Amino acid sequence: MKIDTKYIWDYDIKSTDLKNPAVLRWYLSRQINFGNWKNLDSSLVEKHLNRLDIDPTIKKMLKNYYAHKRTKNNP
């Protein structure tokens, strides 16, 4: 996943370890909340979705999306 610093003005993201799950969830949440989806890894979003600090409406939409995607791929 390419790191995008557009909405990370208050942290030095280059020194941040996205291998740390808590930091990764913070980064994903920040990008989703600010509407910057372009470089996000969908599989990481799905994996961490339940623990992301994002708008509840967006979280529900994403849960529905991934549920639909799973049932579509596994008829």
Buried (B, 14 or more C-beta within 10 A) or exposed (E): BEEBEEBBEEEEBEEBEBEEEEBBBBBBBBBBBEEBEEEBEEEBBBBBBEEBEBEEEBBEEBEEBBEEEEEEEEE
